[in-house]
Amino acid sequence: MQVMSDPKDPEHLESKWFLSHVLMSKGYLDEAFRLAREIMERKPEDPEIYYWAGEILVKLNQQNIAREYFSRCDELLLEQKTSERGAPEIALKK
């Protein structure tokens, strides 16, 4: 059974995700990025949060750092696809 967390809880990730989007849309980029980082600390294997953080960094004119976040997003997506398909079999010649 999955227990739903209280949206009023300051650690509620979905609320932080939503608030980060609202803050970015209103131009509060530093605050939006801070929330994205908080989510990232709790869900370090979620590619979507790395992509979102990269988008915020682009708005902050931090393209080089954003590129690192986009790269991490790509790495995580590739890992997910690889694990879904299973490890590739390698044929060895004798």
DRENTORKOL-3810 file (N, C-alpha, C; in nm, 4 decimals):
REM DRENTORKOL-3810
@n.u->0.0835; n.v->-0.1177; n.w->0.0000; ca.u->0.0000; ca.v->0.0000; ca.w->0.0000; c.u->0.0882; c.v->0.1243; c.w->0.0000
@n.u->0.0576; n.v->0.2168; n.w->-0.0866; ca.u->0.1350; ca.v->0.3396; ca.w->-0.0961; c.u->0.0706; c.v->0.4474; c.w->-0.0090
@n.u->0.1525; n.v->0.5105; n.w->0.0742; ca.u->0.1031; ca.v->0.6146; ca.w->0.1622; c.u->0.1251; c.v->0.7494; c.w->0.0939
@n.u->0.0206; n.v->0.8265; n.w->0.0817; ca.u->0.0306; ca.v->0.9584; ca.w->0.0206; c.u->0.0765; c.v->1.0580; c.w->0.1253
@n.u->0.1709; n.v->1.1429; n.w->0.0896; ca.u->0.2178; ca.v->1.2436; ca.w->0.1842; c.u->0.1261; c.v->1.3656; c.w->0.1802
@n.u->0.1286; n.v->1.4386; n.w->0.2866; ca.u->0.0441; ca.v->1.5564; ca.w->0.3018; c.u->0.1012; c.v->1.6706; c.w->0.2178
@n.u->0.0239; n.v->1.7282; n.w->0.1251; ca.u->0.0733; ca.v->1.8382; ca.w->0.0423; c.u->0.1167; c.v->1.9607; c.w->0.1234
@n.u->0.0704; n.v->1.9719; n.w->0.2479; ca.u->0.1107; ca.v->2.0843; ca.w->0.3325; c.u->0.2469; c.v->2.0602; c.w->0.3980
@n.u->0.2953; n.v->1.9377; n.w->0.3902; ca.u->0.4259; ca.v->1.9022; ca.w->0.4451; c.u->0.5342; c.v->1.9743; c.w->0.3646
@n.u->0.6258; n.v->2.0459; n.w->0.4308; ca.u->0.7303; ca.v->2.1190; ca.w->0.3571; c.u->0.8240; c.v->2.0284; c.w->0.2778
@n.u->0.8228; n.v->1.8989; n.w->0.3053; ca.u->0.9065; ca.v->1.8053; ca.w->0.2310; c.u->0.8307; c.v->1.7355; c.w->0.1180
@n.u->0.7087; n.v->1.7733; n.w->0.0933; ca.u->0.6259; ca.v->1.7120; ca.w->-0.0110; c.u->0.6853; c.v->1.7466; c.w->-0.1484
@n.u->0.7394; n.v->1.6466; n.w->-0.2166; ca.u->0.8131; ca.v->1.6707; ca.w->-0.3410; c.u->0.7261; c.v->1.7254; c.w->-0.4526
@n.u->0.6045; n.v->1.6754; n.w->-0.4646; ca.u->0.5173; ca.v->1.7243; ca.w->-0.5720; c.u->0.4851; c.v->1.8725; c.w->-0.5525
@n.u->0.4688; n.v->1.9138; n.w->-0.4265; ca.u->0.4430; ca.v->2.0557; ca.w->-0.3992; c.u->0.5647; c.v->2.1405; c.w->-0.4345
@n.u->0.6830; n.v->2.0899; n.w->-0.4012; ca.u->0.8051; ca.v->2.1631; ca.w->-0.4362; c.u->0.8202; c.v->2.1736; c.w->-0.5887
@n.u->0.7876; n.v->2.0652; n.w->-0.6577; ca.u->0.7960; ca.v->2.0636; ca.w->-0.8043; c.u->0.7040; c.v->2.1705; c.w->-0.8638
@n.u->0.5807; n.v->2.1727; n.w->-0.8177; ca.u->0.4828; ca.v->2.2703; ca.w->-0.8654; c.u->0.5281; c.v->2.4121; c.w->-0.8322
@n.u->0.5718; n.v->2.4336; n.w->-0.7089; ca.u->0.6152; ca.v->2.5665; ca.w->-0.6677; c.u->0.7359; c.v->2.6125; c.w->-0.7479
@n.u->0.8261; n.v->2.5236; n.w->-0.7789; ca.u->0.9423; ca.v->2.5580; ca.w->-0.8602; c.u->0.8988; c.v->2.6091; c.w->-0.9974
@n.u->0.7990; n.v->2.5451; n.w->-1.0562; ca.u->0.7480; ca.v->2.5901; ca.w->-1.1862; c.u->0.6815; c.v->2.7266; c.w->-1.1752
@n.u->0.6037; n.v->2.7466; n.w->-1.0705; ca.u->0.5371; ca.v->2.8760; ca.w->-1.0509; c.u->0.6420; c.v->2.9854; c.w->-1.0317
@n.u->0.7404; n.v->2.9580; n.w->-0.9470; ca.u->0.8441; ca.v->3.0578; ca.w->-0.9215; c.u->0.9185; c.v->3.0951; c.w->-1.0491
@n.u->0.9508; n.v->2.9954; n.w->-1.1310; ca.u->1.0203; ca.v->3.0257; ca.w->-1.2559; c.u->0.9322; c.v->3.1102; c.w->-1.3467
@n.u->0.8047; n.v->3.0766; n.w->-1.3543; ca.u->0.7150; ca.v->3.1521; ca.w->-1.4428; c.u->0.7009; c.v->3.2974; c.w->-1.3986
@n.u->0.7236; n.v->3.3229; n.w->-1.2700; ca.u->0.7135; ca.v->3.4589; ca.w->-1.2161; c.u->0.8486; c.v->3.5298; c.w->-1.2108
@n.u->0.9529; n.v->3.4609; n.w->-1.2561; ca.u->1.0853; ca.v->3.5226; ca.w->-1.2617; c.u->1.1708; c.v->3.5041; c.w->-1.1380
@n.u->1.1272; n.v->3.4234; n.w->-1.0431; ca.u->1.2047; ca.v->3.3965; ca.w->-0.9223; c.u->1.2948; c.v->3.2757; c.w->-0.9481
@n.u->1.3955; n.v->3.2972; n.w->-1.0305; ca.u->1.4762; ca.v->3.1869; ca.w->-1.0812; c.u->1.5643; c.v->3.1232; c.w->-0.9752
@n.u->1.6249; n.v->3.2033; n.w->-0.8903; ca.u->1.7110; ca.v->3.1463; ca.w->-0.7863; c.u->1.6311; c.v->3.0565; c.w->-0.6922
@n.u->1.5126; n.v->3.1026; n.w->-0.6561; ca.u->1.4275; ca.v->3.0242; ca.w->-0.5677; c.u->1.3800; c.v->2.8960; c.w->-0.6366
@n.u->1.3467; n.v->2.9072; n.w->-0.7642; ca.u->1.3036; ca.v->2.7899; ca.w->-0.8408; c.u->1.4158; c.v->2.6870; c.w->-0.8483
@n.u->1.5381; n.v->2.7338; n.w->-0.8698; ca.u->1.6518; ca.v->2.6428; ca.w->-0.8782; c.u->1.6799; c.v->2.5789; c.w->-0.7429
@n.u->1.6678; n.v->2.6559; n.w->-0.6346; ca.u->1.6895; ca.v->2.6012; ca.w->-0.5009; c.u->1.5942; c.v->2.4845; c.w->-0.4744
@n.u->1.4679; n.v->2.5017; n.w->-0.5115; ca.u->1.3710; ca.v->2.3928; ca.w->-0.4932; c.u->1.4054; c.v->2.2728; c.w->-0.5809
@n.u->1.4478; n.v->2.2982; n.w->-0.7023; ca.u->1.4871; ca.v->2.1880; ca.w->-0.7910; c.u->1.6019; c.v->2.1092; c.w->-0.7286
@n.u->1.6978; n.v->2.1792; n.w->-0.6687; ca.u->1.8103; ca.v->2.1113; ca.w->-0.6042; c.u->1.7633; c.v->2.0293; c.w->-0.4833
@n.u->1.6676; n.v->2.0826; n.w->-0.4091; ca.u->1.6143; ca.v->2.0074; ca.w->-0.2947; c.u->1.5487; c.v->1.8776; c.w->-0.3410
@n.u->1.4742; n.v->1.8861; n.w->-0.4494; ca.u->1.4107; ca.v->1.7654; ca.w->-0.5042; c.u->1.5180; c.v->1.6680; c.w->-0.5514
@n.u->1.6201; n.v->1.7210; n.w->-0.6166; ca.u->1.7291; ca.v->1.6393; ca.w->-0.6693; c.u->1.7997; c.v->1.5620; c.w->-0.5573
@n.u->1.8130; n.v->1.6255; n.w->-0.4413; ca.u->1.8773; ca.v->1.5577; ca.w->-0.3290; c.u->1.7964; c.v->1.4370; c.w->-0.2830
@n.u->1.6654; n.v->1.4452; n.w->-0.2947; ca.u->1.5780; ca.v->1.3355; ca.w->-0.2517; c.u->1.5547; c.v->1.2328; c.w->-0.3627
@n.u->1.5644; n.v->1.2763; n.w->-0.4895; ca.u->1.5410; ca.v->1.1866; ca.w->-0.6034; c.u->1.6551; c.v->1.2019; c.w->-0.7047
@n.u->1.7760; n.v->1.1597; n.w->-0.6662; ca.u->1.8928; ca.v->1.1827; ca.w->-0.7530; c.u->1.8928; c.v->1.1034; c.w->-0.8834
@n.u->1.8040; n.v->1.0078; n.w->-0.8978; ca.u->1.8000; ca.v->0.9266; ca.w->-1.0199; c.u->1.6847; c.v->0.9662; c.w->-1.1120
@n.u->1.6245; n.v->1.0812; n.w->-1.0886; ca.u->1.5108; ca.v->1.1268; ca.w->-1.1687; c.u->1.5607; c.v->1.2223; c.w->-1.2779
@n.u->1.5616; n.v->1.1788; n.w->-1.4038; ca.u->1.6149; ca.v->1.2639; ca.w->-1.5104; c.u->1.5350; c.v->1.3928; c.w->-1.5301
@n.u->1.4073; n.v->1.3886; n.w->-1.5029; ca.u->1.3228; ca.v->1.5058; ca.w->-1.5269; c.u->1.3661; c.v->1.6253; c.w->-1.4429
@n.u->1.4101; n.v->1.6022; n.w->-1.3207; ca.u->1.4505; ca.v->1.7136; ca.w->-1.2352; c.u->1.5817; c.v->1.7745; c.w->-1.2844
@n.u->1.6699; n.v->1.6931; n.w->-1.3411; ca.u->1.7930; ca.v->1.7473; ca.w->-1.3974; c.u->1.7623; c.v->1.8332; c.w->-1.5199
@n.u->1.6671; n.v->1.7880; n.w->-1.5999; ca.u->1.6270; ca.v->1.8674; ca.w->-1.7160; c.u->1.5682; c.v->2.0009; c.w->-1.6704
@n.u->1.4815; n.v->1.9948; n.w->-1.5701; ca.u->1.4175; ca.v->2.1166; ca.w->-1.5203; c.u->1.5216; c.v->2.2134; c.w->-1.4643
@n.u->1.6155; n.v->2.1618; n.w->-1.3871; ca.u->1.7217; ca.v->2.2469; ca.w->-1.3323; c.u->1.8026; c.v->2.3105; c.w->-1.4456
@n.u->1.8278; n.v->2.2343; n.w->-1.5513; ca.u->1.8986; ca.v->2.2889; ca.w->-1.6669; c.u->1.8219; c.v->2.4026; c.w->-1.7329
@n.u->1.6911; n.v->2.3862; n.w->-1.7435; ca.u->1.6078; ca.v->2.4922; ca.w->-1.8014; c.u->1.6162; c.v->2.6204; c.w->-1.7177
@n.u->1.6133; n.v->2.6047; n.w->-1.5866; ca.u->1.6242; ca.v->2.7220; ca.w->-1.4990; c.u->1.7611; c.v->2.7883; c.w->-1.5170
@n.u->1.8653; n.v->2.7074; n.w->-1.5237; ca.u->1.9995; ca.v->2.7618; ca.w->-1.5409; c.u->2.0153; c.v->2.8364; c.w->-1.6726
@n.u->1.9512; n.v->2.7884; n.w->-1.7766; ca.u->1.9538; ca.v->2.8610; ca.w->-1.9043; c.u->1.8941; c.v->3.0005; c.w->-1.8857
@n.u->1.7819; n.v->3.0077; n.w->-1.8149; ca.u->1.7180; ca.v->3.1372; ca.w->-1.7869; c.u->1.8079; c.v->3.2260; c.w->-1.7017
@n.u->1.8905; n.v->3.1639; n.w->-1.6175; ca.u->1.9842; ca.v->3.2391; ca.w->-1.5340; c.u->2.1125; c.v->3.2749; c.w->-1.6095
@n.u->2.1154; n.v->3.2425; n.w->-1.7379; ca.u->2.2304; ca.v->3.2692; ca.w->-1.8240; c.u->2.3545; c.v->3.1909; c.w->-1.7789
@n.u->2.3319; n.v->3.0692; n.w->-1.7345; ca.u->2.4377; ca.v->2.9785; ca.w->-1.6894; c.u->2.4422; c.v->2.8566; c.w->-1.7821
@n.u->2.4633; n.v->2.8830; n.w->-1.9108; ca.u->2.4551; ca.v->2.7771; ca.w->-2.0110; c.u->2.5543; c.v->2.6632; c.w->-1.9881
@n.u->2.6767; n.v->2.6955; n.w->-1.9450; ca.u->2.7759; ca.v->2.5890; ca.w->-1.9257; c.u->2.7349; c.v->2.4942; c.w->-1.8144
@n.u->2.6836; n.v->2.5480; n.w->-1.7066; ca.u->2.6384; ca.v->2.4633; ca.w->-1.5964; c.u->2.5122; c.v->2.3883; c.w->-1.6384
@n.u->2.4243; n.v->2.4560; n.w->-1.7115; ca.u->2.3013; ca.v->2.3921; ca.w->-1.7600; c.u->2.3360; c.v->2.2708; c.w->-1.8452
@n.u->2.4385; n.v->2.2826; n.w->-1.9266; ca.u->2.4803; ca.v->2.1721; ca.w->-2.0129; c.u->2.5134; c.v->2.0483; c.w->-1.9293
@n.u->2.5750; n.v->2.0682; n.w->-1.8132; ca.u->2.6082; ca.v->1.9558; ca.w->-1.7253; c.u->2.4809; c.v->1.8866; c.w->-1.6746
@n.u->2.3797; n.v->1.9658; n.w->-1.6420; ca.u->2.2536; ca.v->1.9088; ca.w->-1.5949; c.u->2.1817; c.v->1.8347; c.w->-1.7076
@n.u->2.1843; n.v->1.8910; n.w->-1.8275; ca.u->2.1229; ca.v->1.8223; ca.w->-1.9415; c.u->2.1967; c.v->1.6917; c.w->-1.9713
@n.u->2.3287; n.v->1.6936; n.w->-1.9576; ca.u->2.4072; ca.v->1.5714; ca.w->-1.9805; c.u->2.3715; c.v->1.4641; c.w->-1.8783
@n.u->2.3546; n.v->1.5060; n.w->-1.7538; ca.u->2.3164; ca.v->1.4086; ca.w->-1.6502; c.u->2.1783; c.v->1.3523; c.w->-1.6786
@n.u->2.0878; n.v->1.4366; n.w->-1.7248; ca.u->1.9545; ca.v->1.3908; ca.w->-1.7638; c.u->1.9655; c.v->1.2833; c.w->-1.8717
@n.u->2.0461; n.v->1.3096; n.w->-1.9736; ca.u->2.0655; ca.v->1.2122; ca.w->-2.0814; c.u->2.1234; c.v->1.0806; c.w->-2.0293
@n.u->2.2217; n.v->1.0902; n.w->-1.9388; ca.u->2.2822; ca.v->0.9699; ca.w->-1.8815; c.u->2.1776; c.v->0.8856; c.w->-1.8093
@n.u->2.0956; n.v->0.9519; n.w->-1.7284; ca.u->1.9931; ca.v->0.8797; ca.w->-1.6535; c.u->1.8892; c.v->0.8161; c.w->-1.7452
@n.u->1.8515; n.v->0.8880; n.w->-1.8503; ca.u->1.7555; ca.v->0.8320; ca.w->-1.9462; c.u->1.8136; c.v->0.7092; c.w->-2.0154
@n.u->1.9397; n.v->0.7175; n.w->-2.0516; ca.u->2.0054; ca.v->0.6035; ca.w->-2.1159; c.u->2.0123; c.v->0.4842; c.w->-2.0201
@n.u->2.0450; n.v->0.5106; n.w->-1.8943; ca.u->2.0479; ca.v->0.4034; ca.w->-1.7946; c.u->1.9106; c.v->0.3381; c.w->-1.7804
@n.u->1.8061; n.v->0.4204; n.w->-1.7803; ca.u->1.6704; ca.v->0.3657; ca.w->-1.7687; c.u->1.6365; c.v->0.2781; c.w->-1.8878
@n.u->1.6693; n.v->0.3247; n.w->-2.0077; ca.u->1.6399; ca.v->0.2457; ca.w->-2.1279; c.u->1.7188; c.v->0.1155; c.w->-2.1280
@n.u->1.8440; n.v->0.1225; n.w->-2.0866; ca.u->1.9285; ca.v->0.0037; ca.w->-2.0831; c.u->1.8747; c.v->-0.0976; c.w->-1.9830
@n.u->1.8326; n.v->-0.0489; n.w->-1.8663; ca.u->1.7822; ca.v->-0.1417; ca.w->-1.7647; c.u->1.6466; c.v->-0.2005; c.w->-1.8042
@n.u->1.5674; n.v->-0.1263; n.w->-1.8806; ca.u->1.4385; ca.v->-0.1786; ca.w->-1.9277; c.u->1.4583; c.v->-0.2914; c.w->-2.0277
@n.u->1.5595; n.v->-0.2787; n.w->-2.1123; ca.u->1.5847; ca.v->-0.3805; ca.w->-2.2134; c.u->1.6707; c.v->-0.4938; c.w->-2.1610
@n.u->1.7383; n.v->-0.4702; n.w->-2.0519; ca.u->1.8305; ca.v->-0.5704; ca.w->-1.9994; c.u->1.9688; c.v->-0.5473; c.w->-2.0585
@n.u->2.0645; n.v->-0.6090; n.w->-2.0005; ca.u->2.2035; ca.v->-0.5925; ca.w->-2.0472; c.u->2.2184; c.v->-0.6574; c.w->-2.1849
@n.u->2.2893; n.v->-0.5915; n.w->-2.2744; ca.u->2.3094; ca.v->-0.6510; ca.w->-2.4075; c.u->2.3969; c.v->-0.7754; c.w->-2.3979
@n.u->2.3629; n.v->-0.8737; n.w->-2.4787; ca.u->2.4417; ca.v->-0.9962; ca.w->-2.4808; c.u->2.5587; c.v->-0.9767; c.w->-2.5756
@n.u->2.6737; n.v->-1.0240; n.w->-2.5320; ca.u->2.7927; ca.v->-1.0105; ca.w->-2.6133; c.u->2.8354; c.v->-1.1509; c.w->-2.6573
@n.u->2.8494; n.v->-1.1689; n.w->-2.7877; ca.u->2.8930; ca.v->-1.2985; ca.w->-2.8412; c.u->3.0447; c.v->-1.2984; c.w->-2.8482
@n.u->3.1045; n.v->-1.3936; n.w->-2.7844; ca.u->3.2506; ca.v->-1.4049; ca.w->-2.7860; c.u->3.2914; c.v->-1.5152; c.w->-2.8815
@n.u->3.3917; n.v->-1.4851; n.w->-2.9644; ca.u->3.4460; ca.v->-1.5873; ca.w->-3.0555; c.u->3.5550; c.v->-1.6638; c.w->-2.9846
@n.u->3.5558; n.v->-1.7961; n.w->-3.0060; ca.u->3.6613; ca.v->-1.8788; ca.w->-2.9458; c.u->3.7570; c.v->-1.9230; c.w->-3.0506
END
